Amino acid sequence: MVVVSIGSVFLLYAFFGHLIPRTLFLFHARFTFKRVVCTEWLSTEGILGSPIYVSSTFIFLFMVFAAMSIVLGVCENILAMIRELTGWSRPKGSVVCGTGVFLLALTTALGFSVFHFQPFAEGTTWLDFWDFIVSNNILPLGSLILALFCCNKFGWGWDNFIKESNTGKGLKVQSWMKPLFRFVLPIIIAFIYIYGMFTFNWR
């Protein structure tokens, strides 16, 4: 709303600035409607000038920093898991994890040349392979394991799960939901996974 208001003020000044008394420094010669339109939208001195330059420069940088922060957040989870499993220090874990992620990323960066690989149908690449591993396998199978772990005695257990879930304010998990979480949800996840495997475009 603020940007619209500022833009409206400048447009009004362009159209009616000639009505300001000549003794004031804001006075200017009258601009025709054609000149205003051509300057604002058909030249590099208006909307397609500085605003586009600022957008292409700073907004792009903001997007780069946002993407980097997301990647660092993901890498932090990997680093935390590796350190917990191995007991490594943070510098050593960072070097090992960073090297591993870099080498794996090379497969997608050079997948069309040096590391050419067609895992499935014609035209697929390394990126499709990693997407298949993560989206079609790790996510559904991880969800299935998590559902079984939270609601069964061999894992966290229903009582511990419901106690943790109902901590704080908001909607609560009810006791009658136990069959849904313990049986229905794993069956649905397993069905989605198996259906995805049968309908996947292998070749």
Secondary structure, DSSP 8 states (H G I E B T S, - for coil): -HHHHHHHHHHHHHHHGGGS-TTSTT------HHHHHHHHHSSTTTTTTHHHHHIIIIIHHHHHHHHHHHHHHHHHHHHHHHHHHH---HHHHHHHHHHHHHHHHHHHHTTTTTT----SSTT--HHHHHHHHIIIIIHHHHHHHHHHHHHSTTTT-HHHHHHHHTSSSS----GGGHHIIIIIHHHHHHHHHHHHHHHS---
